Amino acid sequence: MTAESTALLRTPEGVTALESASEIAGGDPLAAASALRARGVPPELAAAALTQVDLRRRAVAKFGADAASMFFTRAGLEQATRAVVAGRRARRLAAAGVRTLADLGCGLGSDALAAAREGISVYAVDADPETAAVAAANVAALGLGDLVTVECADATSVEVERYDAVFADPARRKAGRGRVFDPRSYSPPWDFIAALPERVPRTVLKLAPGIDHDLLPPGAEGEWVSVDGDLVEAAFWCGPLAEVPRRASLIQVSREKSVKGEQLTGTGAAKAPVGPTGAFLYDPDPAVVRSHLVAELAELIGGRLADPEIAYLYTDVAVGTPFARRLEVTDVLPFSLKRLRALLRERGVGRLEIRKRGSALEPEQLRKDLRLGGPNAASLVLTRVSGAPTALLCKAI
């Protein structure tokens, strides 16, 4: 999508083309394009409409019903904040008294839209002209133009001191290079991003989940967010916005699209007790692991680690928790392909879920080597116990 094609789709002819594309899309792309052209839609507009309809279909998972009227680019959709995450962040900003917000690197506008819906006035910028055009189109499509101004501009040129708060989402991809993992290669550069809290104390930085804890500004809160078990982002809440040292936020979206959230907080520096394996194994949510809150979860469930470097917890009795998946352990054995194959054959296991932490084994190759066969299902955990490679056979869930 280009700025020109986005503008074209917003014209009366573009709206009609989108409606026709929605009726036709879903089958063979070439046939759909031919059918649109047969209805008198010019080739360029037909291609743009079909692309947009496909992106809207994909965007439902992130944006729900709003996706039907929004505009997207492929890269922008992949990087966009999920609506449930953006909405939660916007509510927290509004509760903190934020009334004006500078959104640096606004992308398709997800966070700006969510903030506006909480009554916050947003000045949003993106350095890419096509992305800025799409964000502006989304603001108009959702009727939020009175609260959101979008401009194509370099984030470093914005007078951020004019706003109550700053939200920065630096680009972590480069054309032809894919994801960028080194913060020094972010755009805007990390030096600019890291200095924002000094200029505007109420600053929120959206970052990759793998960001180094050592990069947290002094006194800031590090939050790691998962949605339905997928780790989606880290956020650094700075200045007066910081409430705790570390936070793991788990969001669950039901089939009925109702949203439920759970939070675990702590210092991120505590150490969990270490002891033997137990009757139950807990695989913490990735937000808990990345926020370094495994010790806090261990205290919550009365659990322990079997290896100080491996984030699996164990208890002797079953404890319910939303912060980890619980497995019932039936067998613990030092890893041996021969012994494991014999045990699975004895149990008649033909369907095996394999998860690992602290093991170099490749699950799919191991599955082939085990030569599974039988009517039963089980879960296999490959890990270390007191430094030794270990296999834990668990009941299927």
Phi, psi and omega per residue, in radians:
M1 nan 2.397 3.054
T2 -1.998 2.948 3.081
A3 -1.044 -0.625 -3.137
E4 -1.181 -0.764 -3.131
S5 -1.195 -0.598 3.075
T6 -1.114 -0.784 3.104
A7 -1.078 -0.679 -3.139
L8 -1.114 -0.688 -3.126
L9 -1.223 -0.295 -3.141
R10 -1.570 -0.120 3.071
T11 -1.330 2.874 3.073
P12 -0.952 -0.682 3.120
E13 -1.163 -0.647 3.120
G14 -1.180 -0.709 3.114
V15 -1.060 -0.756 3.116
T16 -1.115 -0.704 3.133
A17 -1.120 -0.696 3.109
L18 -1.118 -0.719 3.109
E19 -1.084 -0.763 3.127
S20 -1.169 -0.697 3.130
A21 -1.105 -0.628 3.123
S22 -1.111 -0.594 3.139
E23 -1.286 -0.564 -2.986
I24 -1.665 -0.605 -3.003
A25 -1.061 2.744 3.085
G26 2.097 -0.340 3.128
G27 -1.882 -2.442 -3.139
D28 -1.201 2.189 -3.086
P29 -1.056 -0.690 -3.134
L30 -1.161 -0.706 3.112
A31 -1.147 -0.659 3.133
A32 -1.153 -0.729 3.119
A33 -1.115 -0.712 3.114
S34 -1.116 -0.716 -3.138
A35 -1.132 -0.676 3.109
L36 -1.162 -0.748 3.130
R37 -1.128 -0.571 3.105
A38 -1.152 -0.396 3.089
R39 -1.524 0.115 3.085
G40 1.591 0.184 3.129
V41 -1.470 2.189 3.132
P42 -1.004 2.600 -3.073
P43 -0.935 -0.789 -3.111
E44 -1.101 -0.754 3.136
L45 -1.202 -0.650 3.124
A46 -1.088 -0.766 -3.140
A47 -1.124 -0.753 -3.138
A48 -1.129 -0.714 -3.122
A49 -1.156 -0.757 -3.138
L50 -1.156 -0.691 3.089
T51 -1.085 -0.766 -3.110
Q52 -1.161 -0.684 3.115
V53 -1.107 -0.700 3.102
D54 -1.134 -0.739 3.126
L55 -1.153 -0.671 3.103
R56 -1.092 -0.669 3.114
R57 -1.104 -0.759 3.131
R58 -1.188 -0.529 -3.038
A59 -1.326 -0.229 -3.117
V60 -0.995 -0.642 -3.121
A61 -1.079 -0.540 -3.131
K62 -1.674 -0.593 -2.969
F63 -2.058 -0.044 3.106
G64 1.075 -2.455 -3.056
A65 -1.118 -0.474 3.137
D66 -1.066 -0.452 -3.075
A67 -1.019 -0.529 -3.076
A68 -1.117 -0.392 -3.110
S69 -2.029 -0.019 -3.103
M70 -1.572 3.002 3.113
F71 -2.114 2.553 -3.022
F72 -2.461 2.751 2.844
T73 -2.043 2.783 -3.100
R74 -1.101 -0.858 -3.130
A75 -1.147 -0.692 -3.123
G76 -1.122 -0.699 3.125
L77 -1.138 -0.694 -3.129
E78 -1.108 -0.624 -3.058
Q79 -1.641 -0.179 -3.029
A80 -1.151 2.511 3.039
T81 -1.162 2.343 3.056
R82 -1.084 2.511 -3.069
A83 -1.026 -0.656 -3.111
V84 -1.168 -0.559 3.118
V85 -1.323 -0.778 3.132
A86 -1.097 -0.702 -3.139
G87 -1.123 -0.735 3.121
R88 -1.108 -0.720 3.133
R89 -1.146 -0.741 -3.125
A90 -1.094 -0.674 3.131
R91 -1.157 -0.636 3.115
R92 -1.188 -0.695 3.100
L93 -1.116 -0.774 -3.140
A94 -1.104 -0.706 3.139
A95 -1.139 -0.440 3.121
A96 -1.470 0.035 3.092
G97 1.586 0.191 3.129
V98 -1.266 2.236 3.122
R99 -2.079 -0.396 3.065
T100 -2.292 2.455 -3.013
L101 -2.453 2.336 2.968
A102 -1.690 2.118 -3.135
D103 -1.844 1.851 -3.070
L104 -1.712 2.022 -3.057
G105 1.432 0.994 -2.952
C106 -1.278 -0.239 -3.125
G107 1.003 -2.400 3.138
L108 -1.328 -0.108 3.033
G109 1.780 0.207 -3.055
S110 -0.994 -0.857 -3.103
D111 -1.246 -0.630 3.097
A112 -1.117 -0.739 3.130
L113 -1.105 -0.768 -3.133
A114 -1.114 -0.732 3.132
A115 -1.110 -0.744 3.138
A116 -1.078 -0.649 3.127
R117 -1.177 -0.275 3.036
E118 -1.690 0.188 3.091
G119 1.492 0.195 -3.133
I120 -1.563 2.337 3.066
S121 -1.467 2.213 -2.970
V122 -2.107 2.320 2.937
Y123 -1.891 1.936 -3.015
A124 -1.963 2.352 3.114
V125 -2.293 2.623 2.987
D126 -2.525 2.441 -3.065
A127 -1.318 -0.304 -3.107
D128 -1.612 2.124 -3.084
P129 -1.036 -0.705 -3.126
E130 -1.151 -0.744 3.137
T131 -1.144 -0.761 3.116
A132 -1.069 -0.675 3.128
A133 -1.129 -0.695 3.118
V134 -1.181 -0.728 3.110
A135 -1.057 -0.757 3.116
A136 -1.095 -0.679 3.106
A137 -1.119 -0.655 3.134
N138 -1.210 -0.664 3.082
V139 -1.051 -0.779 3.136
A140 -1.182 -0.733 -3.084
A141 -1.090 -0.572 -3.110
L142 -1.721 0.165 3.020
G143 1.186 0.626 -3.083
L144 -2.031 0.345 -3.092
G145 -1.110 -0.352 3.121
D146 -1.363 -0.234 -3.107
L147 -2.038 -0.303 -3.075
V148 -2.147 2.210 2.990
T149 -1.939 2.218 3.140
V150 -2.007 2.317 3.065
E151 -2.373 2.630 2.993
C152 -1.494 1.925 -3.069
A153 -2.754 2.734 3.039
D154 -1.305 2.232 -3.111
A155 -0.993 -0.554 -3.094
T156 -1.226 -0.211 -3.125
S157 -1.597 -0.112 -3.056
V158 -1.389 2.332 3.068
E159 -1.406 1.420 -2.994
V160 -1.143 -0.391 -3.118
E161 -1.118 -0.252 -3.129
R162 -1.344 -0.144 -3.001
Y163 -2.020 2.691 3.110
D164 -1.086 -0.658 -3.039
A165 -2.600 2.825 3.098
V166 -2.186 2.370 2.973
F167 -2.068 2.165 -3.107
A168 -2.165 2.258 3.110
D169 -2.222 1.457 -3.079
P170 -1.142 2.528 3.112
A171 -1.147 2.304 -3.115
R172 -2.082 0.456 3.070
R173 -2.382 2.638 3.032
K174 -2.299 2.476 -3.106
A175 -0.960 2.224 3.105
G176 1.396 -0.079 -3.103
R177 -2.083 -0.172 -3.137
G178 1.253 -2.563 -3.079
R179 -1.186 2.528 3.064
V180 -1.903 2.118 -3.075
F181 -1.734 -0.367 -3.140
D182 -1.505 2.044 -3.135
P183 -0.970 -0.450 3.128
R184 -1.162 -0.277 3.129
S185 -1.744 0.095 3.091
Y186 -1.127 2.828 3.025
S187 -2.337 2.011 0.027
P188 -1.100 2.858 -3.073
P189 -1.137 2.715 -3.059
W190 -1.061 -0.623 3.137
D191 -1.012 -0.718 3.107
F192 -1.177 -0.796 -3.114
I193 -1.077 -0.811 -3.076
A194 -1.156 -0.419 -3.115
A195 -1.507 -0.177 -3.086
L196 -1.014 -0.751 -3.131
P197 -1.057 -0.439 3.093
E198 -1.275 -0.507 -3.123
R199 -1.523 -0.694 3.121
V200 -2.336 1.780 -3.041
P201 -0.940 -0.690 3.139
R202 -1.466 1.441 -3.122
T203 -2.117 2.432 3.029
V204 -2.124 2.242 3.117
L205 -1.947 2.097 3.034
K206 -1.595 2.188 -3.008
L207 -2.380 2.966 3.104
A208 -1.169 2.535 -3.103
P209 -1.010 -0.444 -3.106
G210 -1.494 0.167 -3.092
I211 -1.022 2.491 -3.125
D212 -1.221 2.270 3.106
H213 -1.020 -0.497 -3.100
D214 -1.166 -0.256 3.138
L215 -1.501 -0.075 3.079
L216 -1.035 2.244 3.049
P217 -1.063 2.667 -3.133
P218 -0.952 2.249 3.103
G219 1.376 0.001 -3.106
A220 -1.387 2.778 3.047
E221 -1.705 2.266 3.034
G222 -1.742 2.124 -3.130
E223 -2.089 2.335 3.054
W224 -2.034 2.310 -2.983
V225 -2.081 2.304 3.018
S226 -2.114 2.597 3.072
V227 -2.164 2.054 -3.109
D228 0.904 0.685 3.072
G229 1.531 -0.098 3.100
D230 -1.717 2.185 3.115
L231 -1.296 2.086 -2.994
V232 -1.942 -0.488 -3.121
E233 -2.919 2.883 2.913
A234 -2.031 2.602 3.075
A235 -2.374 2.303 3.058
F236 -1.785 2.042 3.116
W237 -1.728 2.075 -2.966
C238 -1.895 2.839 3.066
G239 0.996 -2.365 -3.098
P240 -1.124 -0.266 -3.132
L241 -1.336 -0.360 -3.133
A242 -1.220 2.310 -3.132
E243 -2.047 -0.592 -3.134
V244 -2.501 2.821 3.114
P245 -1.113 -0.798 -3.104
R246 -2.408 2.563 3.132
R247 -2.508 2.338 2.965
A248 -1.907 2.104 -3.116
S249 -1.985 2.100 -3.133
L250 -1.913 2.192 3.118
I251 -2.026 2.257 3.077
Q252 -2.054 2.287 3.120
V253 -1.975 2.061 -3.093
S254 -1.358 2.961 3.092
R255 -1.066 -0.480 3.113
E256 -1.469 0.098 3.105
K257 1.228 0.267 2.999
S258 -1.361 2.581 -3.024
V259 -1.995 2.292 3.105
K260 -2.206 2.440 -3.124
G261 -2.222 2.580 3.064
E262 -2.320 2.535 3.140
Q263 -2.342 2.426 3.048
L264 -2.160 2.273 -3.097
T265 -2.205 2.817 3.113
G266 3.036 -2.905 -3.085
T267 -1.494 -0.441 -3.036
G268 1.371 0.042 -3.099
A269 -2.029 -0.178 -3.092
A270 -1.221 2.731 3.128
K271 -2.002 2.329 3.112
A272 -1.363 2.627 3.069
P273 -1.166 2.702 -3.128
V274 -2.058 2.389 -3.139
G275 -2.847 -2.829 -3.107
P276 -1.319 2.881 2.994
T277 -1.130 2.922 -3.116
G278 -2.366 -2.997 -3.117
A279 -1.259 -0.321 -3.105
F280 -2.323 2.373 3.118
L281 -1.934 2.446 3.129
Y282 -2.104 2.167 3.088
D283 -1.766 1.787 -3.039
P284 -1.096 2.609 3.025
D285 -1.000 2.516 -3.100
P286 -1.037 -0.467 3.087
A287 -1.156 -0.596 3.096
V288 -1.191 -0.744 -3.123
V289 -1.148 -0.849 -3.067
R290 -1.202 -0.475 3.117
S291 -1.471 0.034 3.126
H292 1.076 0.710 -3.112
L293 -1.981 0.430 3.115
V294 -1.118 -0.636 3.130
A295 -1.130 -0.696 3.110
E296 -1.134 -0.660 3.073
L297 -1.173 -0.695 3.108
A298 -1.025 -0.741 3.117
E299 -1.143 -0.648 -3.104
L300 -1.124 -0.683 -3.062
I301 -1.810 -0.001 -3.074
G302 1.200 0.664 -3.055
G303 -1.813 3.119 -3.115
R304 -2.607 2.783 3.013
L305 -1.565 2.602 3.003
A306 -1.691 -0.216 3.051
D307 -2.539 2.274 -3.035
P308 -1.127 -0.274 -3.091
E309 -1.816 -0.016 -3.044
I310 -2.046 2.195 -3.016
A311 -1.503 0.834 2.909
Y312 -1.864 2.378 3.119
L313 -1.912 2.716 -3.092
Y314 -2.358 2.523 2.997
T315 -2.391 2.855 3.097
D316 -1.603 -0.323 3.079
V317 -2.217 2.668 -3.103
A318 -1.248 2.307 3.100
V319 -2.252 2.249 3.121
G320 -1.380 2.394 3.096
T321 -2.718 2.452 3.061
P322 -1.423 -0.105 -3.008
F323 -1.643 0.032 -3.132
A324 -2.760 2.719 3.008
R325 -1.588 2.272 -3.093
R326 -1.758 2.346 3.065
L327 -2.151 2.464 3.070
E328 -1.603 2.130 -3.058
V329 -1.502 2.261 3.094
T330 -1.854 -0.538 -3.090
D331 -2.550 2.454 3.046
V332 -2.210 2.156 -3.131
L333 -2.535 2.522 3.022
P334 -0.973 2.451 -3.039
F335 -1.143 2.215 3.037
S336 -2.655 2.110 -3.107
L337 -1.012 -0.737 -3.105
K338 -1.116 -0.824 -3.128
R339 -1.165 -0.687 -3.135
L340 -1.168 -0.744 3.114
R341 -1.068 -0.727 3.137
A342 -1.136 -0.714 -3.139
L343 -1.136 -0.751 -3.139
L344 -1.180 -0.641 3.091
R345 -1.149 -0.713 3.116
E346 -1.069 -0.653 -3.120
R347 -1.497 -0.060 3.129
G348 1.162 0.641 -3.089
V349 -1.511 2.104 3.081
G350 -2.000 -0.327 3.111
R351 -2.116 2.104 -2.999
L352 -2.315 2.093 2.972
E353 -1.490 2.274 -3.132
I354 -2.082 2.184 3.003
R355 -2.233 2.713 -3.069
K356 -2.567 2.708 2.995
R357 -2.735 2.108 -3.108
G358 1.449 0.325 3.130
S359 -2.182 2.444 3.125
A360 -1.552 -0.071 -3.102
L361 -1.196 2.535 3.079
E362 -1.646 2.069 -3.053
P363 -0.945 -0.752 -3.077
E364 -1.191 -0.657 3.087
Q365 -1.187 -0.697 3.112
L366 -1.097 -0.698 3.134
R367 -1.022 -0.731 3.111
K368 -1.147 -0.741 -3.103
D369 -1.161 -0.483 -3.105
L370 -1.334 -0.358 3.109
R371 0.886 1.065 -3.056
L372 -1.176 2.589 3.067
G373 -2.933 2.347 -3.124
G374 2.489 2.969 -3.046
P375 -1.542 -0.151 -2.968
N376 -1.737 2.819 3.130
A377 -2.083 2.678 3.125
A378 -2.743 2.953 3.037
S379 -2.039 2.419 3.128
L380 -2.092 2.265 3.104
V381 -1.997 2.139 3.097
L382 -1.780 2.143 -3.036
T383 -2.741 -2.861 3.029
R384 -2.195 2.519 3.034
V385 -2.207 2.067 -3.056
S386 0.904 0.679 3.088
G387 1.495 -0.165 -3.074
A388 -1.689 2.349 3.083
P389 -1.007 2.255 -3.016
T390 -2.426 2.541 3.047
A391 -2.012 2.318 3.088
L392 -2.084 2.089 3.070
L393 -1.596 2.305 -3.050
C394 -2.257 2.770 3.053
K395 -1.160 2.508 3.089
A396 -1.194 2.518 3.102
I397 -1.954 nan nan
